[in-house]
Amino acid sequence: MLKVFRYVNFSTSNQFIRGQNTWHKVIMKDELIPPSRPDPVIKKLDNPIFHSLFTPELNILAELFKKRNYELRIAGGAVRDILMGIKPADLDFATDATPQEMKRMFEEESVRVLNTNGEKHGTITSRINDKENFEITTLRIDKETNGRHAQVEFTKNWKLDALRRDLTINSMFLDLEGKIYDYFFGYDDLQRRKIVFVGNASQRIKEDYVRILRYFRFYGRIAEQPDLHDEETITAIKENIHGLQDISGERIWNEWSKILTGNYVKELTLKMLECGIARYVGLPEDPNIKNFEDVCEASKKNNIVLRPITFLAMMLRNQNEVIQLHNRLKLSAFERDLAFFLVRFWEENPSVDALKFYKKILVHWKGNIRNGRSYICELLLCKQQYNLAKELENTVIPRFPVSGDKLKEHVKTARTIGIIIKELKNIWLDKNFKMTAEELLQEVPRIVSELEDKCCYKKN
């Protein structure tokens, strides 16, 4: 039996979308068209942000498309940002020209085309004046999707391209004369600070399950209240949350880390957990919510910026759970080791001379000392020990003056060198790093004697 998901009447071809780990053919249903504007042109921009986009290279690009009667518009997130008074960091362009038409045009105009993997998806990257790159994507519809990727079909219809996008606020276009094209009321939703899927939420999610995370990411960027979600949208997310099990850890973490650097970190994370996300993203079934909430509230109250992985580490109880999270999300080495460190030392609460306690960790640190300092400071920020974190950040630990080679002259068995260096570092720390190599080496006979006594004691 065929199941209808897609709500459009603009294509004469059938489309396919994902069901439960299978492909399902979808028949177009005219009566299920989502609401859209009769006239998509809603306003014309004439402001400094818009005009600042026009570099000499963009003007050249615009003339090339105009010369051949192709439409060229700014698409997606850049339009949203401009309407919010933010100059976009990147510009994505859409056009009714096909990739082959663009390549032919650029060749005729002696414009360099960069070799990228985007052409099969309709994206051509041109380089103007050997100074600025422009990614231009042909209007398209999703011919097939599997919840992760899409096979596309090119179209000349701007409304169809807008329909395939995830959220209404990301489905607008801006032409180079300043006209805003809004087919599905994205402008209205942006003014109301509402995050709404284009058309049917469940269908948009089934096309690419990472859109669940994109919903929460943009909620954190746009919404004015932490918990004013549309219940139908949350229901659609709950019903489809299992789809995240087939999404790569890298894609999940790319979106999730942005959620954890936006607004409402605590509220959005709890809502995601309520939707059942934990088992699909590497978190334990019973994460440490209390710890997580305490750190969220303290960091917000004191305006402290924590790393995204830190918030997740606060929900973990042991290093096995860190390994589970890392295996799922494919964290960077820095993020993985920071999570290990936070879990390992969370319960440590030195009652006397805390600064010395953490200096000792640094003195014995194996690996990048800058990373070690960062890990300790992050831990102290989580514990709300802000002055101690600042003091440690400013602490200069000199290079340890005794090397293994120097010790070889004073030690009979090489296997004890590591133990002796550890003891010497403790002495060095006790003397506030003031001892020279010669002074430290004078301690070696005593340390060796004590080690020998311990060995004898164990033998007896």
C-alpha positions in Angstrom: 0.0 0.0 0.0 1.3 3.4 -0.9 1.5 6.0 1.8 1.2 9.7 1.0 3.6 12.1 2.6 4.5 14.8 0.1 2.1 17.7 -0.1 2.7 19.4 -3.5 1.0 19.7 -6.8 3.8 21.1 -8.9 5.5 18.0 -10.2 4.2 15.6 -12.8 6.7 12.9 -11.6 6.3 10.5 -8.7 8.7 10.9 -5.8 10.0 8.5 -3.2 10.6 8.9 0.5 11.7 6.8 3.4 9.5 4.7 5.5 10.8 2.4 8.2 14.2 1.4 6.7 12.5 1.0 3.2 11.7 3.1 0.2 8.1 4.1 -0.3 6.6 5.6 -3.5 4.7 8.8 -2.9 1.8 10.0 -5.1 1.1 13.7 -5.3 -2.2 14.8 -3.8 -3.5 18.2 -4.9 -5.9 18.4 -2.0 -2.9 18.2 0.5 -1.1 21.3 -0.6 0.3 23.3 2.3 -0.9 26.9 2.7 1.2 29.3 0.6 1.1 33.0 -0.4 -0.7 33.9 -3.6 2.1 36.4 -4.3 5.4 35.4 -2.7 7.0 38.9 -3.1 6.4 40.4 0.3 8.8 43.4 0.5 11.9 45.1 -0.9 15.0 45.6 1.1 16.9 48.9 1.1 19.2 48.8 4.1 22.9 48.9 4.9 23.2 45.2 5.5 21.8 44.3 2.1 23.9 46.8 0.3 27.1 45.7 2.2 26.8 42.2 0.5 27.6 43.6 -2.9 31.3 43.2 -3.5 32.7 43.8 -7.0 32.9 40.1 -7.5 29.2 39.6 -6.6 28.3 42.4 -9.0 30.2 40.5 -11.8 28.4 37.3 -10.9 25.0 39.0 -11.0 25.7 40.5 -14.4 26.6 37.1 -15.8 23.3 35.5 -14.8 21.3 38.6 -15.9 23.0 38.6 -19.3 21.7 35.1 -20.0 18.3 35.6 -18.4 18.9 33.3 -15.5 17.5 34.2 -12.1 19.9 34.3 -9.2 18.7 34.7 -5.6 20.2 34.5 -2.1 18.7 31.5 -0.3 18.0 30.1 3.1 19.7 31.1 6.3 21.3 34.3 4.8 17.9 35.7 4.1 16.8 34.9 7.6 19.8 36.6 9.1 19.4 39.7 7.0 15.8 40.1 8.1 17.0 39.8 11.7 19.5 42.6 11.2 22.5 40.3 11.1 25.0 40.3 8.3 25.3 36.7 7.2 28.7 35.0 7.4 28.1 33.1 4.2 25.9 33.5 1.2 24.2 30.6 -0.5 22.7 31.2 -3.9 19.9 29.5 -5.8 19.2 29.7 -9.6 17.0 28.3 -12.3 20.0 27.6 -14.4 21.1 23.9 -14.5 24.6 22.9 -13.5 25.5 22.3 -17.2 24.2 25.8 -18.1 26.2 27.4 -15.4 29.4 25.5 -16.4 28.9 26.6 -20.0 28.3 30.2 -19.0 31.4 30.3 -16.8 33.5 28.7 -19.4 32.4 31.2 -22.0 33.1 34.1 -19.6 36.5 32.6 -18.6 35.4 32.3 -15.0 37.1 29.6 -13.0 35.0 26.7 -11.7 36.3 24.8 -8.7 36.2 21.1 -8.7 33.8 20.1 -5.9 31.6 17.1 -5.1 28.5 19.3 -5.2 27.6 19.1 -8.8 25.6 15.9 -8.5 23.4 17.8 -6.0 23.2 20.8 -8.3 25.9 23.0 -6.7 28.6 24.8 -8.8 31.3 26.8 -7.2 32.7 29.7 -9.2 35.7 31.9 -8.3 35.5 35.5 -9.5 38.7 37.6 -10.0 40.5 34.8 -8.2 39.3 36.5 -5.0 35.8 35.3 -4.0 34.1 31.9 -4.2 30.3 31.6 -4.8 28.3 28.4 -4.3 25.3 28.4 -6.6 22.7 25.6 -6.5 20.1 24.8 -9.1 16.5 24.7 -7.9 15.6 21.1 -7.0 13.2 18.7 -5.6 14.0 15.5 -3.7 13.4 12.6 -6.0 14.3 10.1 -3.3 15.3 10.4 0.4 16.3 7.8 2.9 16.2 9.9 6.1 19.8 10.9 5.7 20.5 11.8 2.1 18.5 12.8 -1.0 18.6 12.2 -4.7 17.5 15.3 -6.4 15.8 16.3 -9.5 16.3 19.8 -11.0 13.4 22.2 -11.5 12.6 25.7 -12.7 10.0 26.2 -9.9 11.1 28.3 -7.0 8.1 27.3 -4.9 9.0 23.6 -5.2 12.6 24.3 -4.0 11.2 26.3 -1.1 8.9 23.4 -0.3 11.8 20.9 0.1 13.5 23.0 2.8 13.2 22.2 6.5 11.8 25.3 8.3 9.7 28.2 7.0 12.3 30.7 8.2 14.9 29.0 6.1 12.7 28.8 2.9 12.8 32.4 1.8 14.8 33.9 -1.1 16.2 37.4 -1.7 16.9 38.6 -5.3 19.7 40.9 -6.0 17.3 43.9 -6.4 16.3 43.4 -2.8 12.9 41.6 -3.2 12.0 39.0 -0.6 10.2 35.9 -1.8 8.4 34.1 0.9 6.1 31.2 -0.2 5.3 29.5 3.1 5.0 32.4 5.6 8.5 32.2 6.9 8.6 36.0 7.3 5.5 35.9 9.5 7.0 33.1 11.6 10.2 35.0 12.0 8.4 38.0 13.2 6.5 35.9 15.7 9.7 34.1 16.6 8.1 30.7 15.8 9.9 27.7 14.5 7.7 25.9 12.0 8.4 23.1 9.6 7.5 23.7 5.9 4.3 21.8 5.4 3.9 18.6 7.4 6.4 18.3 10.2 6.5 14.5 10.2 7.3 14.4 6.5 10.0 17.0 6.7 11.6 15.0 9.5 11.3 11.7 7.6 13.2 13.2 4.7 16.2 13.9 6.9 16.1 13.0 10.6 18.8 15.5 11.5 16.0 18.1 11.1 14.9 17.2 14.6 18.1 18.7 15.9 17.9 21.7 13.5 14.4 22.4 14.9 15.9 22.7 18.4 19.0 24.6 17.2 16.9 27.3 15.5 14.4 27.4 18.4 17.4 28.4 20.6 18.4 31.1 18.1 15.0 32.6 17.3 12.4 31.9 20.0 11.8 34.5 22.8 10.6 32.0 25.4 12.3 28.7 26.4 9.3 26.4 26.2 6.6 27.5 23.8 6.7 24.6 21.4 3.9 23.6 19.2 2.5 20.4 20.6 1.9 18.9 17.1 5.5 19.5 16.2 6.8 17.9 19.4 4.5 14.9 18.8 6.0 14.6 15.3 9.5 14.7 16.8 8.6 12.0 19.4 7.2 9.7 16.7 10.3 10.0 14.5 13.1 10.3 17.1 14.1 6.7 16.4 15.3 7.9 13.0 18.4 9.5 14.6 19.8 6.0 15.1 20.7 6.0 11.4 22.3 9.4 11.3 26.1 9.6 11.6 27.5 10.8 14.9 29.4 13.6 13.1 26.2 15.1 11.8 24.4 14.8 15.1 27.3 16.4 17.0 27.6 19.2 14.4 24.0 20.2 15.2 23.9 19.3 18.8 27.0 21.3 19.7 25.3 24.4 18.2 22.3 23.8 20.4 24.6 23.7 23.4 26.1 27.1 22.6 22.7 28.8 22.0 19.9 30.0 24.2 17.9 27.8 26.5 20.5 25.0 26.8 18.8 23.5 29.9 15.3 23.7 28.6 16.0 22.5 25.1 18.1 19.6 26.3 15.4 18.5 28.8 12.8 18.7 26.0 15.0 16.6 23.7 15.3 14.0 26.5 11.6 14.1 27.0 11.3 13.3 23.3 13.4 10.2 23.9 16.6 11.2 22.3 19.1 9.7 24.8 19.4 6.2 23.5 20.0 7.4 19.9 22.8 9.9 20.6 25.0 8.1 23.0 23.6 9.3 26.4 22.8 6.8 29.1 19.1 6.0 29.6 19.2 7.7 33.1 21.5 10.7 32.6 22.5 12.7 35.6 19.9 15.5 35.1 20.5 17.1 38.5 24.1 17.7 37.9 23.4 19.0 34.4 20.7 21.4 35.6 22.9 22.8 38.4 25.8 23.5 36.0 23.4 25.1 33.4 21.8 27.4 35.9 25.1 28.4 37.5 26.7 29.2 34.1 23.7 31.2 33.0 23.5 33.1 36.3 27.2 34.0 36.3 27.5 34.5 32.5 30.1 31.7 32.2 30.7 30.2 28.7 31.2 26.4 28.8 32.2 24.1 26.0 29.4 22.1 24.5 30.9 18.8 25.5 31.0 20.0 29.1 27.2 20.0 29.3 27.0 16.4 28.1 29.8 15.3 30.5 27.8 16.7 33.4 25.1 14.0 32.6 27.7 11.2 32.7 28.7 9.2 35.8 31.7 7.2 34.7 34.3 6.7 32.0 32.4 3.9 30.4 29.6 6.3 29.7 32.1 8.7 28.2 33.3 5.9 25.9 29.7 5.2 24.8 29.1 8.9 24.0 32.4 9.2 22.1 31.7 6.0 20.1 28.4 7.4 19.0 29.3 11.1 18.3 32.9 10.6 17.1 34.1 13.5 19.3 37.5 15.2 18.8 40.4 14.0 20.9 40.2 17.2 22.9 36.5 16.8 23.6 36.8 13.1 24.5 39.6 13.7 26.9 37.9 16.7 28.4 34.8 14.6 29.1 37.1 11.9 30.6 38.8 14.5 32.9 35.5 16.0 34.1 34.0 12.7 35.0 37.3 11.5 36.6 37.8 14.5 38.8 34.2 15.7 39.5 34.1 14.1 42.9 37.5 15.4 44.0 37.1 18.2 46.5 40.5 19.1 48.1 39.9 20.5 51.6 43.3 22.2 51.9 45.3 24.2 49.4 43.1 23.5 46.3 45.4 25.5 44.0 48.3 23.2 44.9 46.1 20.1 44.3 45.4 21.2 40.7 49.0 22.4 40.2 50.0 18.8 41.0 47.8 17.5 38.3 49.5 19.8 35.9 53.0 19.0 37.1 52.3 15.3 36.4 50.3 15.9 33.2 51.3 13.6 30.3 50.6 15.2 27.0 49.7 18.8 25.9 50.0 20.9 29.0 47.8 23.6 27.5 45.0 21.0 27.2 45.5 20.0 30.8 45.2 23.6 32.0 42.0 24.0 29.9 40.5 20.8 31.3 41.2 21.9 34.9 39.8 25.4 34.4 36.7 24.0 32.8 36.2 21.7 35.8 36.6 24.7 38.2 34.1 26.7 36.2 31.6 23.9 36.5 32.2 23.8 40.2 31.7 27.6 40.4 35.2 28.1 41.7 35.8 31.1 39.4 38.6 32.8 41.3 40.5 29.5 41.5 40.1 29.0 37.8 41.5 32.4 37.1 44.4 31.9 39.4 45.3 28.6 37.8 45.0 30.1 34.4 47.6 32.7 35.3 49.9 30.3 37.0 53.2 29.7 35.2 54.7 26.3 35.7 58.3 26.2 34.5 59.9 23.4 32.7 60.9 20.5 35.0 64.7 20.7 35.2 65.5 17.0 35.6 65.4 14.7 32.6 65.5 10.9 32.4 69.0 11.1 30.8 70.3 13.0 33.8 68.9 10.4 36.2 70.6 7.5 34.5 73.9 8.6 36.1 72.3 8.3 39.6 70.0 5.3 39.3 71.1 1.7 38.8 67.8 0.3 37.4 66.1 2.2 34.5 62.7 0.9 35.5 62.6 3.1 38.6 63.3 6.3 36.7 59.6 7.1 36.2 58.9 6.6 39.9 61.8 8.8 40.9 60.8 11.6 38.5 57.3 11.5 40.0 58.8 11.9 43.5 61.1 14.7 42.4 58.2 16.6 40.8 56.3 16.4 44.1 59.3 17.8 45.9 59.8 20.5 43.3 56.1 21.5 43.6 56.4 21.7 47.4 59.3 24.1 47.0 57.2 26.2 44.6 59.3 25.3 41.6 62.4 27.0 43.1 64.8 24.0 43.2 67.5 23.6 40.6 68.4 20.3 38.8 71.4 19.9 41.1 69.3 20.4 44.2 66.8 17.9 43.0 69.4 15.3 42.1 70.7 15.4 45.7 67.3 14.0 46.7 67.7 10.9 44.5 69.8 8.7 46.9 67.2 9.2 49.7 64.3 8.3 47.3 66.2 5.3 46.0 66.9 4.1 49.5 63.2 4.5 50.4 62.2 2.5 47.3 64.7 -0.3 48.2 63.4 -0.4 51.8 59.8 -0.8 50.4 60.9 -3.6 48.1 62.7 -5.4 51.0 59.6 -4.9 53.2 57.4 -6.4 50.5 59.8 -9.4 50.0 59.8 -10.1 53.8 
